[in-house]
Amino acid sequence: MRKHYLATPGPSPVPEQVRLALAEEMIHHRTADFRSYTASATANLKKVFKTENDVLIMAASGTGAMEAAVSNVISRGDRAITVEGGKFGERWTELVMAFGGEPLVMEVEWGRGPDPAEIGAILKANPDVKAVYATLCETSTATVQDIEAIGKIVAHTEAILVVDGISGAGAVDIRTDEWGVDILCVGSQKALMMPPGLAFVTVSDKAWGRIDKADRAAYYFDLKKARKNAAKNDTPYTPAVSMIRALARATDMIVKEGVEEVLSRHSKLARATRAAVEAIGLEIFSKAPADAVTAVLMPEGLDAEKLRKLMDERFGVSVAGGQAHLKGRVIRIAHMGYMGALDIVAVVAALEMALALMGFDFKAGSGLAACQKVLVDE
Ligand SMILES: *Cc1c(COP(=O)(O)O)cnc(C)c1O
């Protein structure tokens, strides 16, 4: 027997009630029953995303939502600012290019958030920019971006603000309407306690205005068609019936716990993880750490991949490694979605035991003590 603890930034753990919902009998989708699941999932998602805008549900992984936010918005030759600073920021650049747009790439040091004033300066110098593409939680570096500040700047321009909130939404506060996020993209398998396979986009009136003007190269991800059907709690094509039924269940759990309570649970788990890492004598990679995931920088001579393998094989704890140039240099511990205090205690215990096996010099139990102090005190 090997008990498994999933602490990766997607997929993340799925509660039993949600897994059981996936096993229920198949129903047809053009029915009142199915529409009631879509209606309740959509209403719940609006609460999580803090929006009155349209929320559209698509059968895709998170990148499908990102693709829809480019293919419906950007016409050939259109210019858009893409904020990089990690793997997922780079995906915005690649998508804009894939649909014939011209990205104005804003490079940001990995592990730091962008300077909103710099985005303002680029917008001022390039008034033809159609959209700004940013990321709420850059999962590859476990870093948050100041979407509120970026939103204030973009709101005064013709451009729309598109945010990849795929790993952030549900773990990190996102106030879609208040902060002026015109399109928010989210995936099911990060903080929303669901398996991979669904993608969500919210669309503001300003964004619909831009979409109306765009020469759209979209068919399956045509947002206008999706909006027309969503008005009847329907989808243009066969929806992922079981997934949407499970989504209604998962988001009911979030709403029942309370969106603010869910956010403070994530914040506490994140603080407990960071306290443990520092007490052990390791370094947090990000200068603006996100509450969804923590990237831990390995000191010289400590191989992140070996550490990860030990945590997994010996103790059943899965954490993620680094991407691109961070491979082998960081491990990423996710604390998103269906996670509680003792899940983090288990992860920290496995981290300590694996470090001890690798001969790393630290005081055994120091991470656990620091982690528990946060969980008890704050
Ligand atoms: C996971 C993730 C994605 C990619 O989502 P897929 O579901 O793999 O398509 C995009 N952006 C961020 C920030 C993510 O964390």
The ligand as a Tripos MOL2 file, in Angstrom:
@<TRIPOS>MOLECULE
LIG
   15    15     1     0     0
SMALL
NO_CHARGES

@<TRIPOS>ATOM
      1 C1         -1.7870   25.1860  -15.6520 C.3       1 LIG1
      2 C2         -1.6600   26.5440  -16.2360 C.ar      1 LIG1
      3 C3         -1.9070   26.7910  -17.5980 C.ar      1 LIG1
      4 C4         -2.1350   25.7010  -18.5860 C.3       1 LIG1
      5 O1         -3.2700   25.0530  -18.4350 O.3       1 LIG1
      6 P1         -3.5460   23.6530  -19.1590 P.3       1 LIG1
      7 O2         -4.7120   23.2140  -18.3770 O.co2     1 LIG1
      8 O3         -2.3410   22.7890  -18.9840 O.co2     1 LIG1
      9 O4         -3.8410   23.9400  -20.5620 O.co2     1 LIG1
     10 C5         -1.8450   28.0870  -18.0520 C.ar      1 LIG1
     11 N1         -1.5370   29.0900  -17.2360 N.ar      1 LIG1
     12 C6         -1.2670   28.9040  -15.9330 C.ar      1 LIG1
     13 C7         -0.9090   30.0730  -15.0900 C.3       1 LIG1
     14 C8         -1.3250   27.6220  -15.3930 C.ar      1 LIG1
     15 O5         -1.0450   27.4320  -14.0970 O.3       1 LIG1
@<TRIPOS>BOND
     1     1     2 1
     2     2     3 ar
     3     2    14 ar
     4     3     4 1
     5     3    10 ar
     6     4     5 1
     7     5     6 1
     8     6     7 2
     9     6     8 1
    10     6     9 1
    11    10    11 ar
    12    11    12 ar
    13    12    13 1
    14    12    14 ar
    15    14    15 1
@<TRIPOS>SUBSTRUCTURE
     1 LIG1         1 GROUP 0 **** ****
